[in-house]
Amino acid sequence: MKIAVASEGTMVSGHFGHCQGFTMYDVDHKEIKGKTFLPNPGHKPGFLPVFLKEHEAEVIIAGGMGETAQTLFNENGIEVVVGAQGNMDHAVKRYLEGDLQSSGSICTEHAHEGHCND
């Protein structure tokens, strides 16, 4: 399984589309086997769900995400987990343990400075 995390350094990004990049976690039987970083190729409507699907992501973890992006991820067979905060390694471990559930929140404000929590 591959889990993508919208990341800013070692932290979960507040909004996936404007993040520094995506940390891709390789997971086998709930154990993290490795991770790689993919720089954000740019925020273009509809592009990132396909980009992450091409990198074999099965889950995307982010702080916030718009409704259209969530729909596109779902259409690409990628589970969306929004509402995550803090250290990304910790967020992935919580997800694997079943302790990180998506808040289901929809980001509607794009004039933010990298944070979107509604």
C-alpha positions as CSV (number, residue, x, y, z in Angstrom):
1,M,0.0,0.0,0.0
2,K,1.2,3.5,-0.7
3,I,0.0,6.5,1.4
4,A,0.6,10.0,0.2
5,V,0.8,12.8,2.7
6,A,0.5,16.5,1.7
7,S,3.6,17.8,3.5
8,E,5.4,20.9,4.6
9,G,8.8,19.7,6.0
10,T,7.9,17.0,8.5
11,M,4.3,18.3,9.1
12,V,1.0,17.5,7.4
13,S,0.1,20.5,5.2
14,G,-3.0,22.5,5.9
15,H,-4.1,22.3,2.2
16,F,-2.9,19.6,-0.1
17,G,-2.9,21.7,-3.3
18,H,-0.5,24.3,-2.0
19,C,1.8,22.0,-0.1
20,Q,5.6,21.8,-0.5
21,G,5.2,18.2,-1.8
22,F,3.9,14.7,-1.1
23,T,5.7,12.2,1.1
24,M,4.9,8.7,-0.2
25,Y,4.9,6.0,2.4
26,D,5.4,2.4,1.4
27,V,3.4,0.3,3.8
28,D,3.3,-3.5,4.2
29,H,1.0,-5.1,6.8
30,K,0.6,-1.9,8.7
31,E,4.4,-1.4,8.9
32,I,6.1,1.6,7.2
33,K,8.8,0.2,5.0
34,G,10.1,3.4,3.5
35,K,9.2,6.9,2.3
36,T,10.1,9.2,-0.6
37,F,9.3,12.8,-1.3
38,L,7.7,14.1,-4.5
39,P,7.9,17.9,-4.9
40,N,4.5,19.4,-5.7
41,P,4.4,19.7,-9.5
42,G,2.0,22.7,-9.3
43,H,-1.6,23.3,-8.3
44,K,-3.7,22.8,-11.5
45,P,-7.4,21.8,-11.2
46,G,-7.8,18.1,-11.5
47,F,-4.1,17.3,-11.9
48,L,-2.9,16.2,-8.5
49,P,-5.3,13.3,-8.1
50,V,-4.1,11.8,-11.4
51,F,-0.5,12.6,-10.5
52,L,-0.7,10.7,-7.2
53,K,-2.6,7.8,-8.8
54,E,0.3,7.5,-11.3
55,H,2.6,7.2,-8.2
56,E,0.3,4.4,-6.9
57,A,-1.2,6.3,-4.0
58,E,-4.1,4.5,-2.4
59,V,-4.7,7.0,0.4
60,I,-4.1,10.8,0.6
61,I,-3.8,12.4,4.0
62,A,-4.0,16.2,4.3
63,G,-5.2,19.0,6.6
64,G,-7.7,20.4,4.1
65,M,-8.9,19.8,0.6
66,G,-11.7,21.2,-1.6
67,E,-14.8,19.3,-2.6
68,T,-13.8,18.8,-6.3
69,A,-10.4,17.4,-5.3
70,Q,-12.0,15.0,-2.9
71,T,-14.4,13.8,-5.6
72,L,-11.6,13.4,-8.1
73,F,-9.5,11.4,-5.6
74,N,-12.5,9.1,-4.9
75,E,-13.1,8.7,-8.6
76,N,-9.4,7.6,-9.0
77,G,-9.9,5.0,-6.2
78,I,-7.9,7.0,-3.6
79,E,-9.2,7.2,-0.1
80,V,-9.2,10.8,1.2
81,V,-8.4,11.6,4.9
82,V,-8.7,15.3,5.7
83,G,-8.5,17.1,9.1
84,A,-5.0,15.6,9.9
85,Q,-2.5,17.8,11.7
86,G,1.0,17.6,13.1
87,N,3.9,15.4,12.4
88,M,3.2,13.3,9.2
89,D,5.0,10.1,10.5
90,H,2.7,10.2,13.5
91,A,-0.4,10.8,11.3
92,V,0.4,7.8,9.1
93,K,1.0,5.6,12.2
94,R,-2.4,6.8,13.6
95,Y,-4.0,6.0,10.2
96,L,-2.5,2.5,10.2
97,E,-3.7,1.9,13.7
98,G,-7.3,3.0,12.8
99,D,-7.0,6.1,15.0
100,L,-7.0,8.7,12.2
101,Q,-10.4,9.2,10.6
102,S,-11.3,11.8,8.0
103,S,-13.1,14.8,9.4
104,G,-14.9,15.0,6.1
105,S,-14.4,18.8,6.1
106,I,-14.5,20.7,2.8
107,C,-12.0,23.5,2.2
108,T,-13.8,26.4,0.6
109,E,-11.4,29.3,1.1
110,H,-8.5,29.5,-1.3
111,A,-7.2,32.9,-0.3
112,H,-5.3,31.5,2.7
113,E,-1.7,31.4,3.6
114,G,-1.3,27.6,3.5
115,H,-3.9,26.8,6.1
116,C,-7.4,25.6,5.5
117,N,-9.4,24.1,8.3
118,D,-13.0,24.6,7.4
